[in-house]
Structure formats: structure tokens, C-alpha cells
Amino acid sequence: MNGPAVSVVICAYTEDRWEDILAAVASVRAQSRPALETLLVVDHNQTLLERLTSEYKEHRESGEVRVLANAGPRGLSAGRNTGIAASSGEIIAFLDDDAVAERDWLRWFAEGYADPRVMAVGGRTVPVWASGRRPAWFPEEFDWVVGCAYKGLPDGVARVRNVLGGNASFRRAAFDAAGGFATGIGRDGDKHPLGCEETELCIRLTRARPDAILLLDDRAVIHHRVPGARERFGYFRARTYAEGLSKALVARSVGADKGLESERRYTTRVLPAGVARGLRDALLRRRGGAGRAGAIVAGVTAAAGGYVVGSVRARRGDVTFSVGGIPAGEGGEGGSS
């Protein structure tokens, strides 16, 4: 196999996604460019750890699929750091536990690293709506709310400030230079719909390595399941508010200039255009136009409110985060064979 070896890390936390987890692993094993290994990191759930260990026990000796316990505090960032520490590949790719990758996903990632300055390559995440189609009111500009690529991202292969964590890859040297994912920003199961841990890492990386190139390649596609609960406006509002909270922490870490660099263009150009399209569709009596325009305004308002509250909390020291260290060793193997 030519090119860099790629390890894939999938973080899981709940048995409710059992079939999704199996599908995610199967999609990695079916890649046209095989992965060196798949690491399943279980976030403080002993039952799931033992069940997955039993499911993949025949792959333990070959190392094709390995099941590990999160060696750090509860949450996605620490789980990813555990996977990084346990991996052997020059490139570490991350796939959400409720997503499946298209057959050439790793092929496009690997090709992106031909230039040694490239430190990260992200892909395009397509929503799979539980209801079978996008809710009429849900604007494409806010698909990041459900962990997917959104209108406003560049097409083709393009340089970006940061990649999106559920469909991303990094050169191992990136973690050597910048450390791991920060804990205290990202998700902790479904308790807090926070995010931005990959944004903070990417900004920290480009500060540590000013020559670093981060790419988005929209040919590296995964399909991400969106459950019914996340198609509701209540989740939309909560998630946009939480994004504001997270952005305040990122700005506190890396400064508002870098922390909000991409968001300025997004809020001053992409979102106004989305509101205009929604209003135009409403005037033309097209389905959902007014709802989409209203959702964009509501989303911006909620995010702004979250940012203000998060900034106040950060200044007071009410919320903290720490730059994730990569745990020593390989983390705990779970269960018995």
C-alpha cells in the first residue's frame, strides 16, 4: 500500500447506537484503501465496552479492530486523545459512531498528505434525516447543528482554518506539535450539545506550526444519521446556544481574532444571503421559506446569547478547559475474550 498508513478512531458512548457503531466499523473495513487499524474507544460505559470487545474478539490478535476504554475524563475529546495514543498510523482519521464512510473516504484523505506541510484533511458530511427528508424549516446554512457540512463551506479541495471533527484526519506530527484535543469544550455524551474542540485544536496547531496547511476535500464523504430529536426546533435552539458558549471558550483560549475569523464571514455574508433566499421563497410561496429565514435569525440570536454568557463565565473562571495531553500507553483493553 503506497502512501501513509492511516489509523481510524471511532468514539462510542451508548448502546443505543449499537447498530450504528457496527455500521461505522463495517464502512471502514470496506474502504478501497484499507485502514491500518480501527480503534473503538468507549467512553466510560463498561457494558458497551464488554459487548464491543466480545463482538470484535476475533480481530484482536490481528489488530484490525481494537476496543479500548477512554483513559481520560468523560467526553469526546479525551476519547479521541486515547485513540491517538493507541494508534500506530502516520495519519489518524476520526469517524463519528453514527456515520458511515463512502468507499473512497480514506483514499482521498491519504492523497491529501502528499504535501508534507499538510497537517489535517477534513471531508464532507451528508445528513441522513430520520424522517426521510430535511425538515422544511431547517436551513442548510445551519447543518453544522447536526454535525454535517453546511452551505458556506468551500467546494472541491480548499484550505480552511479548521476541519470538522466527525469527519477529519490529522498527521501524527500535528499532535506532537500542538498536543491533543482540549477537554471541557466538546461533547460529554448527550448531556451538553457543545462543540468547537477541533476548531481550538486547529488554531493551536497553526500557531505551533505556522507553515501548516489544513484542507477540506469534499470528495471524502461520510453519511451521518440525524435522529428525530435533532430535527426539532428545540434542539436547534439549544445547539446554537451551546455553540456560542463553546466559541467563547475558544476565543478565550486562542483570542477572538483567530477564534472568530471564519465566523465573521459566515455571519456577514453567508447568513444574510440565506435569509434573503428564505424570504424570496416565502414570497414565491415555496415550502418552508419563511421558516428557514426565521430559523437563521433565531440561530444567530441564540449563538450570540451563548457567546455573551460564555464570555462572562470564562472571565469569572466559572468554566475551564485544559489542553488535552495524549495519554501514555495504549489505554485499557476492555472485557474478556
N, C-alpha and C positions, 0 to 999 in steps of 0.2 A: 504494500500500500504506500503510495507516494504521498508526500506532504506530512504535516504534523499529526501526531496521534491525538485523538480527541476523547476525553472522558466526559460523560454526561451525568449531571447531578439532577435528581428529581427529589424534591422535599415533599413529604406527606405528613398529615397530622390526624386524619379522621378516617374511620372505617366506612363512613357514609360515602366516601369516594372510591370504594374498593374497585368497582368495575372500571372507573376512570383511570385509576393507578395502573391496573393491568394493561389497559389500552395504551397508556402513555409508554410503558416499558416495551410493549409489543411494537409500537411505531419506531422506537429507537432500534430495536433488533432487526427491523425490516429495512434499514437505511441502505441506499445504494453505495454509500461509503461507510463501511462498518465503524462503529464506535470501538475504542479500545476497551471500554468497560462502561457499565451503567451502575451508578451508586444511588440507592434509595435511602434517603435519610429520614428517619421517623422522629417526629417532634414530641418527645415525652408522652408517648402512648404505648405502654407495654403490650397491650393486647394486639394492637396493629403491628408492632414490631415482631412479635412472635408469629403472627399469622403470615406476614410477608416473608419472614425467614423460612418458614415451612414451605411457602409457595415456591420459593426460588432456591431451595436447598440443593437441587441437582446442579445448579450453576455456581455454587460456592467455590468448588475446587478450581474450576476454570477461571473464575473471577469475572465471568461475563456479566453477571448481575450480582451485586453485593448489597446487603441490607445492613444499615448502620443506625445506631442511636445518636440523636443530636447530643454532642458533647458539651454544648454550651447552654445558656439560658433559653427558656422557651421562646420560640419565634423563628420566623423565616430566615432572618439574617444569620443567626447562629447556626441554623441548619445548613445553610449554604456554606458557611465557613468550615463546618465539619466535613462536608463533601469535598471542598477544596483540599483540606489537609489529607484526606484519604485517597485522593485521586493520583494517578500516575501520568496522565497525558500532558503534553505541552500546552494543549488548549483545553479549557474546561467550559463546557456548554451547560446551560440551565434550561430545563423544560418544566412547565407547570404540571402539577399532578392531575389536573383535569383538562389536559390538552393532548392532542396527537399531532405528531410531526409528519409533514409530507416526505416522500421517499428521498428526495434530494436535499433535505434540510442540512445535514452535516456536510454534504458536498459543497454547498455554497458557502457555508461558514469557513471550511478549510481553505477554499480558494482565496478568501479574503485576506489570509495571512501571508500571502506571497511577499508582500512588502513588510520587511522586519519592523517598520515603525508602527504598523497596525497593532494596537493593543486590545481592541474589542470589536466584535462584529455582532450586530443585532439583526433580527429578522422581522417579518410581518406576521401579526397575529390576527386571525379572522374569527369573528364571533360566531358561535353556533347557538342560536337562541332556543331556549326550552320550548317556547310557544310555536316555534317553526318559522318565525319571521321577526324582523326588527319591529319593536313597538312603534306605532306611527309617530308618537311624540318624541322619540329618542333621537337626538341629533348625532350625526356621525362625528361631529367635532368633539364629542364627549365619549367616544368609545373607549378612551383610557379608563373611564369609570369602571368598566367591566374587564379591564386588563388587556385591551386589544388596540391595534393600530388605529389611529384616528385621522380624520381629514385635517390636513395641515402638515403632516409629515412629508418629507421629500420622496419622490418616486425613484425607482432604479437603485443604483448604488451611490450613496452620498455620505459626506462627512456630517457628523452630528455631535452635539455636545454630550449626549448620553444615550445609551441603549436602554431598552425596556426589559426589566429583569426576567420576566417569564419566558422570554424567547431571546436569549443572548448568549454570547460566548466571550471569553477573555483569554488572553495569553497568560500563562502562569507568571511570567515576568511582571505582569500588571500588579498582581498581589504581592510579589516581592518588593515592588517599588512603593505601593500605596497602602498595604495592609488589606484586611478583609472588609466585609460589609459591616456597617455600623449597626449596633443593636440600640433599640429604643426609638427607631424611626419607623421601621417597616411593620409588617403584619405579625400578629400573635394569634394564629388560628383565625376565627371569625369574630373575636372579641372587639377589635378596633380596626375598621377598614382603612388603615393608614397605608402609606407608600413612600416612595422617593428614596429608598435606601440605595438603589442603583444610581440615581442621579447624584447623590452625595459622593458615592464611590468614584464615579466617572470624573467629577470635578476635582476630587482629591488626586486622582490618577494623573490628570493633565497638569496639575500643579507640580507633582513629583517628577513627571516626565513631560516637559514642555513640547518635546518633539512627537509625542504620542498622537496617533491617528485613530479615531473611533468612527466606525462605519455602520450604516444601515443598508442592508441588502434585502430588498423586498421580494426576492426570489426564495429566500429561506422562510418558508411558510409553515405555521402551525395553526391548528383549528382548536379554539378554546371554548369550552362549554360554558354557557351563561345560564345558571339556574333561574327558575321562575321568580324567586325572591329578588333577584338582582335586575329584573325587568321593571320593577315598580319604582314609582317616583320617590317614595320614602328612602329607598336605598340610594338612589341617585343623589338626593339632597345630602344624606349622611356621608356619602363617599366624597362628594365635592368639598364639604366642610372639613372632613378629615384630611383631604389633600392640602387645604390651606394650613392646617395645623402642622403637617409634615413639611411643607415648604418653609414655614417659619423656622423649623429646626435646621433645615438645610442652609437657609440664609445665615443663621446663627453660626453654623459650622464653617461655611466657605465664603461668607459675605454675600450681600444682596446683589452685587453686580453680576457675579457668576451664577449665584443661586437662582436668579430670576431672569437671566439673559434670554433664554428661549421663550419664557412665559410672556415677556413684553411683546414680542412679535405676535404671539398666539392671541393675546387679548386685544391688541390694537388692529390686527389685520384679519386673522382667521375668523374670530368670533363675530365681529361686526358683519363680515360677509355672510356668515351663517344665519344671523338674524335677518339680514336683508332677503336671503333666499326663502326663509320661512315665511316672512310677511308677503313676499311675492306669491308663494304657493297658496297662502291663505286667500289673497285677492283673486287668484285663479281657481279657487275652490278645490284645491288639491288636498288630499287627505293628510292631516297632521301638520300642516304648515304653521298654523298659529301655535300649536303645542310645542313644536321644535323651537320656534323663536322664543317662546316663554321659558322653555327649559334652559336655553342658553343663558338668558338673563338670570334665572334662578340659580343656575350653577355657578356663574361668576359671582353673584352676591354671596352665596354660601361659602365659596372658596375664600373670598375676601374677608368675610367674617371670621372664618377659621384662622386665616393668616394673622389677623389682628389679635385674636385671643391667644394663638400660639406664640406670637411675639412677646406679649405681656408675660405669659407663663415662663418663657425662656429667660427673659430678663430677670424675673423673680427667682429663677432656679427651681421652679415647681416641676419642670420636666427636664430630664437629662438624657443624653445618649453617649455612647462610647464607641470609638473606632474599633471595629471588630478585629481581634487578633485571630490568627489561624491556629486552631488547637494543635498541640503536639501529638504526634502519633496518628493513628487511623480511626479513632473513635471506637465505640463499643459495638462489636457484632452482637446481634440480638438473637434471643431464643436458643433453642437447641435443635440439632439436626435429626 
